Amino acid sequence: MRIIYVDVDTLRADHTEPYGYQRPTTPNLQALAEKSVVFDRYYASDSPCLPSRTALTSGQFGITNGVIGHFGEAARFRLDAGHGPDPHRPLLGQQLQGHGYYTAAVSMFAERHRAYHFCGNFREMIRATGETNDEQAHDINRVAIDWLRTHADEDDWYLHLTYWEPHTDYLTGPQWTQRAAASGPAPAWPDQDTIDAHAEIYGPRSALDLHYFAGPRKSSVPDTMPDAIRTRADFKHLINGFDGAIMYWDHYFGQLLATLEELGIADETAIIVSADHGESFGENGSYAEHGLANEPTHRLPLVVYWPGVTDALPADARRCDSLLYNIDLAPTLCELLGMPVPGGWQGESFAPAVRGERIGSREYLVFGHGAHTYQRAVRTRDHLYIRTYHPGAFRAEWEQLFDVTADPHLTRDLLPDEPDLAARMRTHLAEWWEYYAGRPGALPDPMLTTLQTGPTYYNDPVRYAGHLCETGRGHLADDLEQRLAATTPVTPVSWHAPDVAWPPGRHERLAARLAPKESR
């Protein structure tokens, strides 16, 4: 079997056509979905980029593999000493290689996040450009299509492609923003009253600090992103930039599908399309960011085309509503390919769902975030409970409870009104933690061992509190100080990042270098 895994960074599920979006952003993905199985409740066990892809390829939660954040000990993958892959917990790519598959990737993810354990998945790691910044779809396709032409006559390969378009800053240019604007109305939420209220929610990538990242800045891509979110017009501008970036990616995804047809292998190549995380657009007061353990950040798209299996399924077998993790994909691939599932993996195969069968569902999921805040959340079919361990520089409540089915934008905290439900959700979180970190012999929870420093690398709370004071929001700086003081009363958390994350002007240089030409 030939397999292509299409990894689209920051692709929010409900901004694509297979998930019912009101704009025609992804016609090529929709065409694939019509002969595939679409998974409606598929979640990242850990976010954002580094924890999610590490979980995906290790088959383990971040609490076990060690990676729950982006820097320092929170980003350190737990490698075993010895020779060769550990047969008990190999990486997905190592398991595939051990059973005869040639694995390759066109991706700069490992260098972007110093995630060199990611390279262990692949016999062949290819960079599309010599840049150290996010590579664009036209460059990824140029290399990927050449690779496909070279290997079209071969079987048993796995090709991982990483696309970056929907990740901020949106670099796809004004023509795609204009296409998005012309494609239909923007989402009606948040309305102006909500946007006005969000002025009191502080944090990097909040309404008034949309571009704060290691320091204040204005938009370096004014064609696709406004300076701040103060009005509905600003929000529409931002959404048009995001949707335009998705449309740009989908255009090149269509080019990839057309190449498979041209080579005569479209009906012999499995295609899996997913993401590392989604994106908030007003939920919990966060805009154009994946910094919370909330619904829009952790819910992922998953479209699986498996030739000879999904093509002829009836319509009612093409959707799966079970609660699933991204760590479930590795054992699913093994089962579909007739390979054994390593005992150290923590996911559960959903291969029967790919074959059109009904499968059971977990009662709840637990997922965590560790780059901009330290949070864990419990997701049942209807409800989401979020617990904050460290707020970073964000106005994150210590506990919140939402009915996601009735309140998809997470606007009404039920915690004061539903004490029994809140108690059950706390119990779920405690049971999950005890199973993975509390049993004899379990390794320590990296979220707790790194709590004193916390998620402060991207945004130093001291600098950010100063920025709040300088912009006339001293009362919000006081609120941030009180939250940080309450995090660990015995041993206070560090307020300072270890160093400056990005040098001045980095974003502007990135935008100028990667901005696509009109002819592309």
Buried (B, 14 or more C-beta within 10 A) or exposed (E): BBBBBBBBBBBBBBBBBBBEBBBBBBEBBBBBBBBBBBBBBBBBBBBBBBBBBBBBBBBBBBBBBBBBBBBEEBBBBBEEEEEEBBEEBBBBBBBBBBEEBBBBBBBBBBBBBEBEBBBBBBBEBBBBBEBEBBBBBBBBBBBBBEBBEEBBEEEEBBBBBBBBBBBBBBBBBBEBBEBBBEBEEBBEBBEEEBBEEBBBBBBBBBBBBBBBBBBBBEBBBEBBBBBBBBEBEBBBBBBBBBBBBBBBBBBBBBBBBEBBEEBEBBEBBBBBBBBBBBBBBBBBBBBBBBBBBBBBBBBBBBBBBBBEBBEEBEEEBBEBEBBBBBBBBBBBBBBBBEBEBBEBBBBBBBBBBBBBEEBEBBEBBBBBBBBBBBBBBBBBBEBBBBBBBBBBBBBBEBEBBBBBEEBBBBBEBBBEEBEEBBEBBBEBBEBBBEEBBEEEEBEEBBBBBBBEBBBBBBBBBBBBBEBBBEBEBEEBBEBBBEBBEEBBEEEEBBBEBEEEBEEEEBBBEBBEEBBBEEEB
